[in-house]
Amino acid sequence: MKNFLKRLGSFFKKELKTVILSVVCAIVIWFAVSIQAFPNVYDHIDGVSVSAEPTAYMQKENLNITDFSKEVTVQLQGKRYVIGNLEAKDFVAKLDLSGITSPGVHTVNVELSKVQPSDDYDIVSEGLTATVTVERRISKDITLEVNTNNLQIAEDLQIQTEEITLSTSSINVSGEESLVSSVARAVIEPIYTDILTQTTRLSGTVSLYDSNGTKIDDPKLEYESNNYSVTIPLYRVKTLPLNVSIVYPSNFDSSSLTYTVYPNEITIAAPADDLSINNLERIDVDEINLANITARDLQVGIKLPISLSEGYRNLSNVAVAQINFNDPDDYAKRDFIVSTEGFSFLNGDSAFDYSFVTSQLTVTVIGPSNLLYNLTPDDISGTVNLLGVNSGEGVKNVTVTLRIAGQRTKIWINGDYKADVRISEKAPEEEEQEE
């Protein structure tokens, strides 16, 4: 056995060239026979790149392709020796988008063709389709907001956000409809690292946020993010009580008529460089003359406008102060017929005589009911101050000042009153007698 193997090895060693040549010839003969016996075969090519070009209609309607199948597999039939040498780059695959007229996910046909024409094989892929996602491109103007949370403000100052001014009020955002629609807010972030001590104009950048407050960083969204400026107004703020003054008659008991002011205080602001606000202790609303307060005023109260100096702002946004009188049901109104016979004149010209043409006045008196009904016309006196009244014979209509007798009275006269007074020159002999 050993000698047999030895002789066999020696034979192959001597005939090696013959053996190799025989194997090669066998392969060539097999290949030639297979070509003749099986001239056409089926095969496929993977990874053929797909292209997608929007149609003229899609371009007109701003319909953009945002996603599609990037590769397909091509089925082939043809000569083995030809198909065996083909690669993905030898084919063109294009999506047929002619039927797309709206946004959405569409299934479309894939058009296949050969890069180099050849009759030695055929593309036999049938009904080959792919998906394509189409979105409409839109633009939208979004009102700009300002985020001041990162700014450092001096301790005694506040930012008045409603007075912040921007270099532009809105920003235009463009892109795919779903992306643009997801933008809910556009916010300017002012850039400043120091402490703000006065109204300042700052530069800033814009950030976009969705409805959940999540920042949107998507390069597909087109907008101008820089080159914005914002003016940050700083004010000094103070809360002060409201004050209403009432002018009482000289003999009136001011403690008998009490009232409240609503609101009793408001918050105001002055520009940061206006230090006068630091000296304010109250806000004087207005002055009320008791003679002008009627019985109805006691019941429903009096409204007075709240006015501030120029440059000041009413942060409470309350434009009117309401003055309500306490215990209004205790008060009543009563009219009296008062004779002018006992009325007196002051500061008259000694060369003239003065007398009332108006014999009586109807006087309206307001006060606590229990005191008012004990009042008589005799308790009401009147005076005419002739200072400033041009002397000259004739009848003049002059103002009469009325007064209720007593000290610290709790009753007052409502309204203004006038009477006709006759002025006549004194006779000469009367003047001499007086001298």
C-alpha positions as CSV (number, residue, x, y, z in Angstrom):
1,M,0.0,0.0,0.0
2,K,2.8,2.3,0.8
3,N,4.5,1.6,-2.5
4,F,1.2,2.3,-4.3
5,L,0.8,5.7,-2.8
6,K,4.3,6.5,-3.6
7,R,3.9,5.5,-7.2
8,L,0.7,7.6,-7.4
9,G,2.4,10.7,-6.1
10,S,5.2,10.3,-8.5
11,F,2.7,10.1,-11.4
12,F,1.0,13.3,-10.4
13,K,4.3,15.0,-10.0
14,K,5.3,14.1,-13.5
15,E,1.9,14.8,-15.1
16,L,1.0,18.0,-13.1
17,K,0.8,20.3,-16.1
18,T,-1.4,17.8,-17.9
19,V,-3.7,17.6,-14.9
20,I,-4.1,21.4,-14.6
21,L,-4.7,21.7,-18.3
22,S,-7.4,19.1,-18.1
23,V,-9.2,20.9,-15.3
24,V,-9.2,24.2,-17.2
25,C,-10.5,22.6,-20.3
26,A,-13.2,20.9,-18.3
27,I,-14.3,24.3,-16.9
28,V,-14.3,25.9,-20.3
29,I,-16.3,23.1,-21.8
30,W,-18.8,23.2,-18.9
31,F,-19.2,27.0,-19.3
32,A,-19.7,26.7,-23.1
33,V,-22.2,23.9,-22.7
34,S,-24.1,25.8,-20.0
35,I,-24.3,28.9,-22.2
36,Q,-25.7,26.9,-25.0
37,A,-28.0,24.9,-22.8
38,F,-29.2,27.8,-20.7
39,P,-28.8,31.1,-22.8
40,N,-31.1,33.3,-20.5
41,V,-31.3,33.5,-16.7
42,Y,-33.2,35.5,-14.1
43,D,-31.3,37.6,-11.6
44,H,-31.7,40.8,-9.5
45,I,-29.7,43.8,-8.6
46,D,-30.0,45.4,-5.1
47,G,-29.4,49.0,-4.1
48,V,-30.4,50.8,-7.3
49,S,-30.6,54.5,-6.3
50,V,-34.0,56.2,-6.7
51,S,-34.4,59.9,-7.7
52,A,-37.5,62.1,-7.2
53,E,-38.0,65.4,-8.9
54,P,-41.1,67.5,-8.1
55,T,-43.4,68.3,-11.0
56,A,-44.2,71.7,-12.2
57,Y,-47.6,71.5,-10.4
58,M,-45.8,70.6,-7.1
59,Q,-43.5,73.5,-7.5
60,K,-46.3,75.9,-8.2
61,E,-48.2,74.7,-5.1
62,N,-45.1,74.7,-2.9
63,L,-45.3,70.9,-2.4
64,N,-41.9,69.7,-1.3
65,I,-40.6,66.1,-1.1
66,T,-39.4,65.5,2.4
67,D,-38.9,61.7,2.3
68,F,-39.0,58.8,-0.1
69,S,-37.7,55.3,-0.7
70,K,-34.0,55.8,-1.7
71,E,-33.3,52.4,-3.2
72,V,-35.1,49.6,-5.0
73,T,-34.2,46.1,-6.3
74,V,-34.4,45.5,-10.0
75,Q,-35.4,42.1,-11.5
76,L,-33.6,41.1,-14.7
77,Q,-33.8,38.4,-17.4
78,G,-31.1,37.8,-20.0
79,K,-27.8,36.3,-21.0
80,R,-25.9,35.0,-18.0
81,Y,-22.6,36.5,-19.1
82,V,-24.2,39.9,-19.5
83,I,-26.3,40.0,-16.3
84,G,-23.4,38.7,-14.3
85,N,-21.4,41.9,-15.0
86,L,-24.2,44.4,-14.2
87,E,-24.2,46.7,-11.1
88,A,-26.6,49.1,-9.5
89,K,-25.0,52.0,-11.3
90,D,-26.1,50.6,-14.6
91,F,-29.8,51.4,-13.9
92,V,-31.8,54.5,-13.5
93,A,-34.8,54.5,-11.1
94,K,-37.2,57.5,-11.0
95,L,-40.4,58.1,-9.1
96,D,-43.5,59.0,-11.1
97,L,-44.9,62.0,-9.2
98,S,-47.4,63.1,-11.8
99,G,-50.4,62.1,-9.7
100,I,-49.4,64.0,-6.6
101,T,-51.6,67.1,-6.0
102,S,-51.6,67.4,-2.2
103,P,-49.5,66.9,0.9
104,G,-49.2,63.5,2.5
105,V,-47.6,60.0,2.2
106,H,-48.2,58.6,-1.3
107,T,-47.4,55.3,-3.0
108,V,-46.1,55.9,-6.6
109,N,-44.7,53.9,-9.4
110,V,-41.0,53.5,-10.0
111,E,-39.8,54.0,-13.6
112,L,-36.8,51.9,-14.4
113,S,-34.4,52.2,-17.4
114,K,-30.9,51.1,-18.5
115,V,-28.0,53.5,-18.5
116,Q,-26.6,51.8,-21.6
117,P,-29.1,50.3,-24.0
118,S,-28.7,46.5,-24.5
119,D,-30.8,43.7,-26.2
120,D,-29.0,41.1,-24.2
121,Y,-31.2,41.4,-21.1
122,D,-34.6,42.9,-20.0
123,I,-35.9,44.6,-16.9
124,V,-38.8,42.4,-15.8
125,S,-39.7,44.2,-12.6
126,E,-43.5,44.7,-12.7
127,G,-45.7,47.0,-10.5
128,L,-42.6,48.3,-8.7
129,T,-43.7,51.1,-6.2
130,A,-42.2,53.3,-3.5
131,T,-43.5,55.6,-0.9
132,V,-42.9,59.4,-0.9
133,T,-43.8,62.0,1.7
134,V,-44.8,65.4,0.4
135,E,-45.3,68.5,2.5
136,R,-46.4,72.0,1.6
137,R,-43.9,74.7,2.2
138,I,-45.5,77.7,3.9
139,S,-44.4,80.9,5.7
140,K,-46.0,82.4,8.8
141,D,-45.5,85.7,10.6
142,I,-45.2,85.2,14.4
143,T,-45.5,88.0,16.9
144,L,-42.3,88.5,18.8
145,E,-42.1,88.2,22.6
146,V,-39.3,89.2,24.9
147,N,-37.8,87.0,27.7
148,T,-36.3,89.2,30.4
149,N,-35.8,86.5,33.0
150,N,-32.1,86.4,32.4
151,L,-31.6,90.1,32.9
152,Q,-30.2,91.4,36.2
153,I,-32.1,94.5,37.4
154,A,-31.1,96.9,40.2
155,E,-32.9,96.1,43.4
156,D,-35.1,99.3,43.5
157,L,-36.2,99.1,39.9
158,Q,-38.7,97.0,37.9
159,I,-39.1,96.3,34.2
160,Q,-42.4,97.5,32.7
161,T,-43.0,94.7,30.3
162,E,-45.9,96.4,28.6
163,E,-43.7,99.3,27.5
164,I,-40.9,97.1,26.0
165,T,-40.3,98.1,22.4
166,L,-38.8,96.0,19.6
167,S,-37.0,96.8,16.4
168,T,-39.7,94.7,14.7
169,S,-42.9,93.3,16.0
170,S,-42.9,90.0,14.2
171,I,-40.7,87.4,12.5
172,N,-41.3,85.4,9.3
173,V,-40.8,81.6,9.6
174,S,-40.7,79.5,6.5
175,G,-40.4,75.7,5.9
176,E,-42.4,72.6,5.7
177,E,-46.0,73.0,6.8
178,S,-45.8,70.6,9.8
179,L,-42.7,72.3,11.1
180,V,-43.9,75.8,10.7
181,S,-47.3,74.9,12.3
182,S,-45.4,73.5,15.3
183,V,-44.0,76.9,16.1
184,A,-46.2,78.6,18.8
185,R,-43.9,81.3,20.0
186,A,-41.0,83.4,18.9
187,V,-39.0,84.9,21.8
188,I,-36.2,87.4,21.8
189,E,-33.5,86.8,24.4
190,P,-31.8,90.1,25.2
191,I,-28.0,89.8,25.7
192,Y,-26.6,91.8,28.7
193,T,-24.4,90.5,31.4
194,D,-24.2,93.6,33.7
195,I,-26.9,95.0,36.1
196,L,-29.4,97.3,34.4
197,T,-29.8,100.6,36.2
198,Q,-31.8,102.6,33.6
199,T,-33.8,102.1,30.5
200,T,-31.5,100.5,27.9
201,R,-31.6,99.3,24.3
202,L,-30.1,95.8,24.0
203,S,-29.4,93.4,21.1
204,G,-30.9,90.0,21.1
205,T,-31.4,86.7,19.3
206,V,-34.7,84.9,18.5
207,S,-35.6,81.4,19.6
208,L,-38.6,79.4,18.5
209,Y,-40.8,77.3,20.9
210,D,-43.7,74.9,20.4
211,S,-46.9,74.9,22.4
212,N,-45.3,72.9,25.2
213,G,-42.5,75.4,25.7
214,T,-39.9,73.2,24.1
215,K,-37.3,75.0,22.1
216,I,-37.2,74.1,18.4
217,D,-33.8,73.7,16.8
218,D,-34.5,72.5,13.3
219,P,-32.3,73.6,10.4
220,K,-35.2,73.1,8.0
221,L,-36.9,76.1,9.5
222,E,-35.8,79.4,7.8
223,Y,-35.9,82.6,9.8
224,E,-33.7,85.5,10.8
225,S,-32.4,84.7,14.3
226,N,-30.1,87.7,14.8
227,N,-30.0,91.4,14.3
228,Y,-32.8,92.3,16.7
229,S,-32.9,95.1,19.3
230,V,-35.1,95.6,22.3
231,T,-35.6,98.6,24.6
232,I,-36.0,97.5,28.3
233,P,-37.8,100.3,30.2
234,L,-36.9,100.5,33.9
235,Y,-39.2,102.2,36.4
236,R,-39.1,103.0,40.1
237,V,-42.3,101.5,41.7
238,K,-44.1,102.6,44.8
239,T,-47.5,101.8,46.4
240,L,-49.2,104.9,47.9
241,P,-52.5,105.6,49.7
242,L,-55.2,107.7,47.9
243,N,-56.3,110.9,49.6
244,V,-59.4,112.9,49.1
245,S,-59.9,116.3,50.8
246,I,-63.2,117.8,51.7
247,V,-63.7,121.6,52.2
248,Y,-66.0,122.0,55.1
249,P,-67.9,125.2,56.2
250,S,-66.1,127.0,59.0
251,N,-68.4,125.9,61.7
252,F,-68.9,122.3,60.5
253,D,-68.0,119.3,62.6
254,S,-65.8,117.4,60.1
255,S,-65.7,114.3,62.3
256,S,-69.4,113.8,61.9
257,L,-69.2,112.9,58.2
258,T,-67.0,109.9,57.6
259,Y,-66.1,108.2,54.3
260,T,-63.9,105.6,52.7
261,V,-61.9,105.7,49.5
262,Y,-61.7,102.7,47.2
263,P,-59.2,101.6,46.3
264,N,-57.4,102.9,49.4
265,E,-54.0,102.7,47.6
266,I,-52.5,102.2,44.1
267,T,-49.1,101.3,42.8
268,I,-47.4,103.8,40.6
269,A,-44.2,103.9,38.6
270,A,-41.8,106.7,37.5
271,P,-38.9,106.4,35.1
272,A,-35.7,105.1,36.7
273,D,-34.0,108.5,36.5
274,D,-36.9,110.3,38.3
275,L,-36.1,110.3,42.0
276,S,-39.1,112.5,42.9
277,I,-41.3,109.4,43.5
278,N,-39.2,108.7,46.6
279,N,-40.5,111.8,48.2
280,L,-44.2,111.0,47.7
281,E,-46.2,109.8,50.7
282,R,-49.7,109.9,49.2
283,I,-51.6,110.6,46.0
284,D,-54.1,113.5,46.3
285,V,-57.1,112.6,44.1
286,D,-59.1,115.8,44.3
287,E,-60.8,118.3,46.6
288,I,-64.6,118.2,47.3
289,N,-66.6,121.1,48.5
290,L,-69.1,120.0,51.1
291,A,-71.6,122.5,49.6
292,N,-71.6,120.5,46.4
293,I,-72.4,117.1,48.1
294,T,-76.0,116.2,47.6
295,A,-78.2,113.6,49.4
296,R,-77.8,111.4,46.3
297,D,-74.0,111.6,46.6
298,L,-74.3,110.3,50.1
299,Q,-76.3,107.3,48.9
300,V,-74.3,106.3,45.7
301,G,-71.0,107.9,46.5
302,I,-68.8,110.1,44.3
303,K,-66.4,109.1,41.6
304,L,-63.2,111.1,41.1
305,P,-60.6,110.6,38.3
306,I,-57.1,109.6,39.4
307,S,-54.5,111.8,37.7
308,L,-50.8,111.4,37.8
309,S,-48.0,113.7,36.8
310,E,-46.5,113.4,33.3
311,G,-44.2,110.5,33.1
312,Y,-45.8,108.5,35.9
313,R,-47.7,105.3,35.3
314,N,-50.7,103.9,37.1
315,L,-49.7,100.2,37.4
316,S,-52.9,99.4,39.3
317,N,-54.7,100.5,36.2
318,V,-57.5,102.0,38.3
319,A,-58.6,105.3,36.7
320,V,-61.3,106.3,39.2
321,A,-61.5,106.6,42.9
322,Q,-64.9,105.8,44.5
323,I,-65.7,107.8,47.7
324,N,-68.4,106.1,49.8
325,F,-70.0,107.9,52.7
326,N,-70.6,105.9,55.9
327,D,-74.2,105.6,57.3
328,P,-75.8,107.4,54.3
329,D,-79.3,106.3,55.5
330,D,-79.0,108.6,58.5
331,Y,-79.0,111.7,56.3
332,A,-81.8,113.5,54.6
333,K,-82.5,116.7,52.6
334,R,-84.9,119.5,53.5
335,D,-85.8,122.8,51.7
336,F,-86.3,126.0,53.7
337,I,-87.8,129.3,52.6
338,V,-85.4,131.8,54.1
339,S,-86.1,135.6,54.2
340,T,-83.3,137.9,53.1
341,E,-84.4,140.6,55.5
342,G,-81.8,139.7,58.1
343,F,-79.0,139.2,55.6
344,S,-76.0,141.5,55.9
345,F,-73.6,143.3,53.5
346,L,-69.8,143.4,53.8
347,N,-67.2,145.7,52.1
348,G,-69.8,148.0,50.6
349,D,-69.0,151.5,49.3
350,S,-70.1,154.0,51.9
351,A,-71.4,156.3,49.2
352,F,-74.1,153.8,48.3
353,D,-77.0,152.1,49.9
354,Y,-77.7,148.4,49.4
355,S,-81.0,146.6,49.7
356,F,-82.3,143.2,48.6
357,V,-84.7,143.0,45.7
358,T,-84.9,139.2,46.3
359,S,-87.0,138.9,49.4
360,Q,-86.5,135.2,50.0
361,L,-84.4,132.2,49.0
362,T,-85.3,128.5,48.8
363,V,-82.3,126.9,50.6
364,T,-81.5,123.1,50.5
365,V,-80.1,121.8,53.7
366,I,-78.6,118.3,54.2
367,G,-77.7,116.6,57.4
368,P,-78.6,113.9,59.9
369,S,-82.4,113.4,59.9
370,N,-82.9,113.9,63.7
371,L,-81.1,117.3,63.5
372,L,-82.4,118.4,60.2
373,Y,-86.1,118.4,61.2
374,N,-85.4,120.5,64.3
375,L,-83.9,123.2,62.1
376,T,-85.9,126.4,61.3
377,P,-85.4,129.1,58.7
378,D,-84.2,131.5,61.5
379,D,-81.2,129.2,62.0
380,I,-80.0,130.2,58.5
381,S,-78.2,133.5,58.0
382,G,-76.7,135.1,54.9
383,T,-74.0,137.5,53.9
384,V,-73.2,139.3,50.7
385,N,-69.5,140.3,50.2
386,L,-69.5,143.3,48.0
387,L,-65.7,143.3,47.6
388,G,-65.0,143.5,43.8
389,V,-68.6,144.4,43.0
390,N,-68.6,147.6,40.8
391,S,-70.5,150.3,42.6
392,G,-73.1,151.9,40.4
393,E,-76.7,152.5,40.7
394,G,-78.9,149.6,39.5
395,V,-79.8,146.0,40.4
396,K,-77.0,143.5,40.5
397,N,-77.1,139.7,40.9
398,V,-74.6,138.8,43.6
399,T,-73.5,135.7,45.5
400,V,-75.0,135.1,48.9
401,T,-73.0,133.1,51.5
402,L,-75.3,131.2,53.8
403,R,-74.4,129.9,57.2
404,I,-76.2,127.7,59.7
405,A,-76.1,128.9,63.3
406,G,-74.1,127.1,65.9
407,Q,-70.6,125.8,66.4
408,R,-69.4,122.4,65.1
409,T,-72.7,121.8,63.4
410,K,-73.3,118.6,61.5
411,I,-75.6,120.1,58.9
412,W,-74.6,121.9,55.7
413,I,-76.2,123.9,52.9
414,N,-76.1,122.4,49.5
415,G,-75.7,124.5,46.4
416,D,-74.8,128.0,45.4
417,Y,-77.2,130.9,45.9
418,K,-77.6,134.4,44.4
419,A,-79.9,137.3,45.0
420,D,-80.7,140.6,43.3
421,V,-79.4,143.6,45.2
422,R,-80.4,147.2,44.4
423,I,-77.5,149.7,44.6
424,S,-78.4,153.4,45.0
425,E,-76.3,156.4,45.7
426,K,-76.8,158.1,49.0
427,A,-78.2,161.6,49.2
428,P,-75.6,164.3,50.0
429,E,-77.3,165.5,53.1
430,E,-77.2,161.9,54.5
431,E,-73.5,161.8,53.9
432,E,-73.0,165.1,55.8
433,Q,-75.1,163.9,58.7
434,E,-73.0,160.8,58.9
435,E,-69.8,163.0,59.0
